[in-house]
Amino acid sequence: MRDINTKWLFLFIVLFLIYAYVRVSFNLSAIEKPRQTADTTSYLRVSKRPLLDVEFWGSGRPFVFPLLLKITKQDLTTTAEFQLGFSILAWGLLALAINASLRTPWLKPIAFGLILILSLVRHLASWDFAILTESLSVSWLVLFVATGIWLLHGWRTDKVITLIVIGTFLAFTRDTNAYLLLMLAGLILFAVILLWLKPRALLIAASFVLIFVLNNASADLGQRWIFPLNNLIGRRILPNPSAVAFFESCGMPVTPDLMKLEGEYANGEDRAFYTDPALDSFRTWLVADGKNCYMRWLLSDPLHSIGESLSEFEGLIAFNKMDLFFSRRYEPLLPWRLERLLYPTHFTLWLFAALTVTALIVIWKKAWHLNPLWAVYLMLCLSIFPHLFITWHGDAMAPERHALSVGLQLALSFWILVFLIADQIFLHLSSNRSS
């Protein structure tokens, strides 16, 4: 990264300390009483298994959050304290990384402050006080982006290792994050083929693919995909006659007992998907062929699968019911109107379209030669929809919560674009005045 002037560094330290103080002091009561849900019980159960137990690493939950619970000895207040502290650190490093990528002096403190303020919106900050994976997932993603920017300012082995390690923790916090790494690996491979990146970048792409494979193996070992697939069958397949016919052609036993679960989640009707003896043949089929059949169904009508995801875009990003997951003692730090300016939740499909068109222009102009931060913008922007697609079609239960990282990608893409355009405009004006 470019050297940061000592005067600016002092200002950034002051701003960061104020930011950290605000985040800690304004929600001390929420730290003492974090929110628990039914999922919390599952994570606590996994966290109590011995570290050498295979089921700790390949259970019904990815291992990162149970590992945190184990480290904190299942003390939920300490867990919330760690989540908050880790979030503060991650956002501070991202603000510093973006700041170091800008060349207009007066824009640096504005960008630094705006990134820190962005982290205060309730869509992001409220999760630090919930005993779920969302806080860690957001923080790892933020740290992952910051490390990626750091690497783009100069290839070094320690930076590459750091990025890969952070990517591993990101993937094993939420399974959908592993798919994000796979998408990024594809983009890196594409860039190498077109000679936009040096072949050494394939090391990172290969590492991301390996992380995905390991995550997928862990998910298979713990059969983590069965619960969400049952959600999808109950909520989206059984109510759809054409989908039922397709799944029947795949060998799914369509019986009156199964059809009774139309509209139900996996845990509905006293967990009938798991316990009803009449559904033994269905469960056998699900384990053997259910996942492949579902993927084939999505691919059988890609326009419908894509269109369905796009139609849910704004609702998923807006996440209007997220207060159901708040700690009852959580107090939002920003006014609602300011949050709407910082974190887009309206007309997001149009915003996404504008960001995508801009990304195509960036590719045409090869703008990353002017500033490597453009490459980060491209990676974030071009993976938004594939990430949303995986999220929407990956589970029918609480898809808005699962799409939290997608909303963060959209917000970061938008603000990085704003900073880069402002930086370019004022550099151009400064150059014209000088000449």
C-alpha positions as CSV (number, residue, x, y, z in Angstrom):
1,M,0.0,0.0,0.0
2,R,1.1,3.6,-0.4
3,D,2.7,5.2,2.5
4,I,0.3,7.0,4.8
5,N,1.4,10.5,5.9
6,T,2.1,10.7,9.7
7,K,-0.4,13.6,10.0
8,W,-3.2,11.5,8.3
9,L,-2.2,8.5,10.4
10,F,-2.8,10.4,13.6
11,L,-6.2,11.6,12.4
12,F,-7.2,8.0,11.4
13,I,-6.1,6.7,14.8
14,V,-8.3,9.3,16.5
15,L,-11.2,8.6,14.3
16,F,-10.8,4.8,14.9
17,L,-10.7,5.2,18.7
18,I,-13.8,7.4,18.6
19,Y,-15.5,4.8,16.4
20,A,-14.5,1.9,18.7
21,Y,-15.6,3.8,21.8
22,V,-19.1,4.5,20.3
23,R,-19.6,0.8,19.2
24,V,-18.6,-0.5,22.6
25,S,-20.2,2.0,25.0
26,F,-23.6,2.4,23.3
27,N,-24.5,-1.3,23.5
28,L,-23.0,-2.6,26.7
29,S,-26.4,-3.9,27.8
30,A,-26.8,-5.8,24.5
31,I,-23.4,-7.5,25.1
32,E,-24.7,-8.7,28.5
33,K,-27.9,-10.1,27.0
34,P,-27.2,-11.4,23.4
35,R,-29.9,-12.9,21.4
36,Q,-30.3,-16.6,21.2
37,T,-32.4,-18.6,18.7
38,A,-33.0,-22.3,18.0
39,D,-29.8,-22.3,15.9
40,T,-27.9,-21.2,18.9
41,T,-28.6,-24.5,20.6
42,S,-27.2,-26.4,17.7
43,Y,-24.0,-24.5,17.7
44,L,-23.6,-24.9,21.4
45,R,-24.1,-28.6,21.1
46,V,-21.4,-28.9,18.5
47,S,-19.0,-26.7,20.5
48,K,-19.2,-29.2,23.4
49,R,-17.7,-32.0,21.3
50,P,-13.9,-32.7,21.8
51,L,-11.6,-31.1,19.2
52,L,-10.4,-34.5,18.1
53,D,-13.9,-35.7,17.4
54,V,-14.5,-35.9,13.7
55,E,-18.1,-34.7,14.2
56,F,-16.8,-31.3,15.5
57,W,-15.1,-30.6,12.2
58,G,-17.7,-32.3,10.0
59,S,-21.0,-31.9,11.8
60,G,-24.3,-30.4,10.9
61,R,-22.7,-26.9,11.4
62,P,-19.5,-25.4,10.0
63,F,-16.8,-25.5,12.6
64,V,-15.7,-21.8,13.0
65,F,-18.5,-20.5,15.2
66,P,-18.6,-23.7,17.4
67,L,-14.8,-23.2,17.8
68,L,-15.4,-19.7,19.1
69,L,-18.0,-21.0,21.5
70,K,-15.5,-23.6,22.7
71,I,-12.8,-21.0,23.2
72,T,-15.2,-18.8,25.2
73,K,-16.4,-21.9,27.1
74,Q,-19.9,-21.3,26.0
75,D,-20.1,-18.0,27.7
76,L,-22.4,-16.0,25.5
77,T,-21.4,-12.6,26.9
78,T,-17.8,-13.3,26.1
79,T,-18.8,-14.5,22.7
80,A,-20.6,-11.3,22.0
81,E,-17.6,-9.3,23.2
82,F,-15.3,-11.2,20.9
83,Q,-17.7,-10.7,17.9
84,L,-17.9,-6.9,18.6
85,G,-14.1,-6.6,19.0
86,F,-13.4,-8.6,15.9
87,S,-15.9,-6.6,13.9
88,I,-14.3,-3.3,15.0
89,L,-10.8,-4.5,14.0
90,A,-12.0,-5.9,10.6
91,W,-13.8,-2.7,9.7
92,G,-10.9,-0.5,10.8
93,L,-8.5,-2.5,8.6
94,L,-10.9,-2.3,5.6
95,A,-11.2,1.5,6.1
96,L,-7.4,1.8,6.2
97,A,-6.9,-0.4,3.1
98,I,-9.4,1.6,1.0
99,N,-7.9,4.8,2.3
100,A,-4.4,3.7,1.2
101,S,-5.7,3.0,-2.3
102,L,-6.9,6.6,-2.9
103,R,-4.6,9.4,-4.1
104,T,-6.6,12.5,-3.4
105,P,-5.5,13.7,0.0
106,W,-8.8,15.3,1.2
107,L,-10.8,12.2,0.1
108,K,-8.8,9.9,2.4
109,P,-10.3,10.9,5.7
110,I,-13.8,11.0,4.1
111,A,-13.5,7.5,2.8
112,F,-12.0,6.3,6.1
113,G,-14.8,7.8,8.1
114,L,-17.6,6.6,5.7
115,I,-16.5,3.0,5.8
116,L,-16.5,3.1,9.6
117,I,-19.9,4.7,9.6
118,L,-21.2,2.1,7.1
119,S,-20.4,-0.6,9.7
120,L,-22.8,1.1,12.2
121,V,-26.0,0.4,10.2
122,R,-28.3,-2.0,11.9
123,H,-28.1,-4.5,8.9
124,L,-24.5,-5.1,9.9
125,A,-23.9,-4.0,13.5
126,S,-26.9,-5.7,15.2
127,W,-25.5,-9.2,14.6
128,D,-22.6,-8.7,17.0
129,F,-25.2,-9.2,19.8
130,A,-26.8,-12.4,18.3
131,I,-25.4,-15.9,19.0
132,L,-25.4,-16.8,15.3
133,T,-22.8,-16.9,12.5
134,E,-23.8,-13.6,10.9
135,S,-21.4,-11.4,12.8
136,L,-18.4,-13.6,12.1
137,S,-19.4,-14.1,8.5
138,V,-19.6,-10.3,7.9
139,S,-16.3,-9.7,9.8
140,W,-14.4,-12.4,7.9
141,L,-15.7,-11.1,4.6
142,V,-14.7,-7.5,5.5
143,L,-11.2,-8.7,6.6
144,F,-11.0,-10.8,3.4
145,V,-11.6,-7.8,1.2
146,A,-9.1,-5.7,3.2
147,T,-6.5,-8.4,2.8
148,G,-7.3,-8.6,-0.9
149,I,-6.6,-4.9,-1.3
150,W,-3.4,-5.3,0.6
151,L,-2.2,-8.0,-1.7
152,L,-3.0,-6.0,-4.8
153,H,-0.6,-3.3,-3.7
154,G,2.3,-5.7,-3.9
155,W,2.6,-9.5,-4.2
156,R,4.2,-11.1,-1.1
157,T,4.1,-14.7,0.2
158,D,2.9,-13.6,3.6
159,K,0.0,-11.7,2.1
160,V,-1.0,-14.7,0.0
161,I,-0.9,-17.0,3.0
162,T,-2.9,-14.5,5.1
163,L,-5.6,-14.2,2.3
164,I,-5.9,-18.0,2.0
165,V,-6.1,-18.5,5.8
166,I,-8.8,-15.8,6.1
167,G,-10.6,-17.3,3.1
168,T,-10.6,-20.7,5.0
169,F,-12.2,-19.2,8.1
170,L,-14.7,-17.3,5.9
171,A,-15.8,-20.5,4.1
172,F,-16.1,-22.6,7.3
173,T,-18.2,-19.9,9.0
174,R,-21.1,-20.2,6.5
175,D,-21.2,-22.8,3.7
176,T,-22.5,-20.2,1.1
177,N,-19.2,-18.3,1.6
178,A,-17.3,-21.3,0.2
179,Y,-19.3,-20.8,-3.1
180,L,-18.2,-17.2,-3.1
181,L,-14.6,-18.3,-3.0
182,L,-15.4,-20.7,-5.9
183,M,-16.8,-17.8,-7.9
184,L,-13.8,-15.7,-7.2
185,A,-11.5,-18.5,-8.3
186,G,-13.4,-18.6,-11.6
187,L,-12.9,-14.8,-12.0
188,I,-9.2,-15.1,-11.3
189,L,-8.8,-17.9,-13.8
190,F,-10.6,-15.9,-16.4
191,A,-8.4,-12.9,-15.7
192,V,-5.2,-15.1,-16.0
193,I,-6.4,-16.6,-19.3
194,L,-6.9,-13.0,-20.7
195,L,-3.5,-12.0,-19.4
196,W,-5.0,-9.4,-17.0
197,L,-3.3,-11.2,-14.1
198,K,0.1,-12.9,-13.8
199,P,0.0,-16.8,-13.7
200,R,1.0,-16.7,-10.1
201,A,-2.6,-15.7,-9.3
202,L,-3.6,-19.2,-10.1
203,L,-2.1,-20.2,-6.7
204,I,-4.9,-18.2,-5.1
205,A,-7.5,-19.6,-7.4
206,A,-6.4,-23.2,-6.8
207,S,-6.4,-22.5,-3.0
208,F,-10.0,-21.2,-3.2
209,V,-11.1,-24.3,-5.1
210,L,-9.4,-26.5,-2.5
211,I,-11.1,-24.7,0.3
212,F,-14.5,-25.2,-1.5
213,V,-13.8,-28.9,-2.0
214,L,-12.9,-29.3,1.7
215,N,-16.0,-27.4,2.8
216,N,-18.2,-29.5,0.5
217,A,-16.6,-32.7,1.9
218,S,-17.3,-31.4,5.5
219,A,-20.9,-30.6,4.5
220,D,-21.3,-34.1,3.1
221,L,-19.8,-35.7,6.2
222,G,-22.1,-33.8,8.5
223,Q,-25.0,-34.0,6.0
224,R,-25.5,-30.2,6.4
225,W,-27.4,-30.0,3.1
226,I,-30.3,-32.3,4.2
227,F,-32.1,-29.8,6.4
228,P,-32.1,-26.9,3.8
229,L,-33.0,-29.4,1.0
230,N,-36.0,-30.6,3.0
231,N,-36.9,-26.9,3.5
232,L,-36.8,-26.4,-0.3
233,I,-38.8,-29.6,-1.0
234,G,-41.5,-28.7,1.5
235,R,-41.7,-25.0,0.7
236,R,-41.0,-24.8,-3.1
237,I,-41.1,-28.2,-4.7
238,L,-44.2,-29.9,-3.2
239,P,-46.5,-26.8,-3.8
240,N,-45.4,-26.8,-7.5
241,P,-47.0,-29.7,-9.6
242,S,-44.5,-29.4,-12.4
243,A,-41.6,-29.5,-9.9
244,V,-43.2,-32.6,-8.2
245,A,-43.4,-34.3,-11.6
246,F,-39.7,-33.5,-12.3
247,F,-38.6,-34.9,-8.9
248,E,-40.8,-38.0,-9.4
249,S,-39.0,-38.6,-12.7
250,C,-35.7,-38.5,-10.7
251,G,-37.1,-41.3,-8.5
252,M,-38.5,-39.3,-5.6
253,P,-41.3,-41.4,-4.0
254,V,-44.3,-39.1,-4.2
255,T,-46.7,-40.4,-1.6
256,P,-49.8,-39.0,0.2
257,D,-47.7,-38.8,3.3
258,L,-45.0,-36.7,1.6
259,M,-47.6,-34.4,0.0
260,K,-49.0,-33.7,3.4
261,L,-45.8,-31.8,4.1
262,E,-46.6,-29.3,1.3
263,G,-45.6,-25.8,2.6
264,E,-43.8,-27.2,5.6
265,Y,-40.2,-26.5,6.7
266,A,-37.8,-29.4,7.5
267,N,-38.8,-29.2,11.2
268,G,-42.5,-28.9,10.6
269,E,-45.1,-31.4,11.7
270,D,-43.0,-32.7,14.6
271,R,-40.0,-33.2,12.2
272,A,-41.9,-35.6,10.0
273,F,-39.3,-35.3,7.3
274,Y,-36.9,-37.0,9.7
275,T,-39.0,-39.2,11.9
276,D,-42.2,-40.3,10.0
277,P,-41.7,-44.1,9.3
278,A,-43.9,-43.7,6.2
279,L,-41.2,-41.5,4.7
280,D,-38.3,-44.0,5.0
281,S,-38.1,-44.5,1.2
282,F,-38.1,-40.7,0.7
283,R,-35.2,-40.3,3.1
284,T,-33.2,-43.0,1.4
285,W,-33.8,-41.3,-2.0
286,L,-32.9,-37.9,-0.6
287,V,-29.5,-39.0,0.7
288,A,-28.7,-40.9,-2.6
289,D,-30.1,-38.6,-5.3
290,G,-31.9,-35.6,-3.7
291,K,-29.0,-33.1,-4.2
292,N,-28.3,-34.1,-7.8
293,C,-32.0,-34.0,-8.7
294,Y,-32.4,-30.5,-7.2
295,M,-29.5,-29.1,-9.2
296,R,-30.8,-30.8,-12.4
297,W,-34.2,-29.1,-11.7
298,L,-32.6,-25.7,-11.4
299,L,-30.7,-26.3,-14.6
300,S,-33.7,-27.6,-16.5
301,D,-35.2,-24.1,-16.7
302,P,-32.3,-21.7,-16.1
303,L,-34.3,-18.6,-17.1
304,H,-36.9,-19.4,-14.5
305,S,-34.3,-20.1,-11.8
306,I,-32.5,-16.8,-12.6
307,G,-35.7,-14.9,-12.9
308,E,-36.9,-16.1,-9.6
309,S,-33.7,-15.0,-7.9
310,L,-33.9,-11.6,-9.6
311,S,-37.5,-11.1,-8.5
312,E,-36.5,-11.6,-4.9
313,F,-33.4,-9.4,-5.1
314,E,-34.8,-6.2,-3.4
315,G,-36.7,-8.2,-0.7
316,L,-33.6,-10.2,0.2
317,I,-31.3,-7.1,0.4
318,A,-33.9,-5.0,2.3
319,F,-34.4,-7.7,5.1
320,N,-37.3,-5.9,6.7
321,K,-37.8,-8.5,9.5
322,M,-34.2,-8.5,10.8
323,D,-35.3,-7.0,14.1
324,L,-36.6,-10.5,15.0
325,F,-32.9,-11.4,15.4
326,F,-31.9,-8.4,17.4
327,S,-30.9,-8.5,21.1
328,R,-33.9,-6.9,22.9
329,R,-31.3,-4.5,24.4
330,Y,-29.8,-3.5,21.1
331,E,-30.0,0.2,20.3
332,P,-29.3,1.2,16.6
333,L,-26.5,3.7,16.4
334,L,-27.6,5.7,13.3
335,P,-30.9,7.3,12.3
336,W,-32.9,5.3,9.9
337,R,-32.8,8.0,7.2
338,L,-29.0,8.1,7.3
339,E,-28.8,4.3,7.1
340,R,-30.8,4.3,3.9
341,L,-28.2,6.6,2.4
342,L,-25.3,4.4,3.6
343,Y,-26.7,1.0,3.0
344,P,-29.0,0.7,-0.1
345,T,-32.2,-1.2,0.5
346,H,-34.5,0.4,-2.1
347,F,-34.2,0.2,-5.9
348,T,-31.4,-2.2,-5.3
349,L,-32.0,-4.2,-8.5
350,W,-31.5,-0.9,-10.5
351,L,-28.4,-0.1,-8.4
352,F,-27.1,-3.6,-9.1
353,A,-27.7,-3.1,-12.9
354,A,-25.9,0.2,-12.8
355,L,-23.0,-1.3,-10.9
356,T,-22.8,-4.2,-13.4
357,V,-22.8,-1.9,-16.4
358,T,-20.0,0.1,-14.7
359,A,-18.1,-3.1,-14.2
360,L,-18.3,-3.9,-17.9
361,I,-16.9,-0.4,-18.6
362,V,-14.1,-1.0,-16.1
363,I,-13.2,-4.2,-17.9
364,W,-13.3,-2.4,-21.3
365,K,-11.0,0.4,-20.0
366,K,-8.8,-2.0,-17.9
367,A,-9.1,0.6,-15.2
368,W,-7.2,-1.6,-12.7
369,H,-4.0,-0.4,-14.3
370,L,-4.9,3.1,-12.9
371,N,-5.8,1.8,-9.5
372,P,-5.8,-1.8,-8.3
373,L,-8.9,-1.0,-6.2
374,W,-10.8,-1.3,-9.4
375,A,-10.0,-5.0,-9.4
376,V,-11.6,-5.4,-6.0
377,Y,-14.6,-3.6,-7.2
378,L,-14.9,-6.0,-10.1
379,M,-14.5,-9.1,-7.9
380,L,-17.2,-7.8,-5.5
381,C,-19.6,-6.6,-8.1
382,L,-19.5,-9.5,-10.6
383,S,-20.0,-12.1,-7.8
384,I,-23.1,-10.4,-6.3
385,F,-25.8,-12.1,-8.4
386,P,-24.2,-15.6,-8.4
387,H,-23.9,-15.3,-4.6
388,L,-27.5,-14.3,-4.4
389,F,-28.6,-17.1,-6.7
390,I,-26.8,-19.7,-4.5
391,T,-28.3,-18.1,-1.4
392,W,-31.9,-18.0,-2.6
393,H,-31.8,-21.5,-4.1
394,G,-29.8,-22.9,-1.2
395,D,-32.5,-22.7,1.5
396,A,-36.1,-21.7,1.8
397,M,-35.8,-20.8,5.5
398,A,-34.7,-17.2,6.4
399,P,-33.2,-16.5,3.0
400,E,-32.9,-12.8,3.9
401,R,-30.6,-13.6,6.8
402,H,-28.5,-15.9,4.6
403,A,-28.3,-13.1,2.0
404,L,-26.7,-10.7,4.4
405,S,-23.2,-11.0,2.8
406,V,-24.8,-10.3,-0.6
407,G,-26.2,-7.0,0.8
408,L,-22.7,-6.2,2.2
409,Q,-21.2,-6.8,-1.3
410,L,-23.7,-4.5,-2.9
411,A,-23.0,-1.7,-0.3
412,L,-19.2,-2.1,-0.5
413,S,-19.3,-2.1,-4.3
414,F,-21.3,1.1,-4.4
415,W,-19.1,3.0,-2.0
416,I,-15.8,1.7,-3.5
417,L,-17.2,2.9,-6.9
418,V,-18.0,6.3,-5.4
419,F,-14.5,6.7,-3.9
420,L,-12.8,5.6,-7.1
421,I,-14.8,8.0,-9.4
422,A,-14.3,10.9,-7.0
423,D,-10.6,10.1,-6.8
424,Q,-10.3,9.9,-10.6
425,I,-12.2,13.2,-11.2
426,F,-10.1,15.2,-8.8
427,L,-6.9,13.8,-9.9
428,H,-7.9,14.7,-13.5
429,L,-8.8,18.3,-12.4
430,S,-5.6,18.6,-10.4
431,S,-3.6,17.5,-13.4
432,N,-5.4,20.0,-15.7
433,R,-4.7,22.9,-13.3
434,S,-1.0,21.9,-13.0
435,S,-0.6,21.8,-16.8
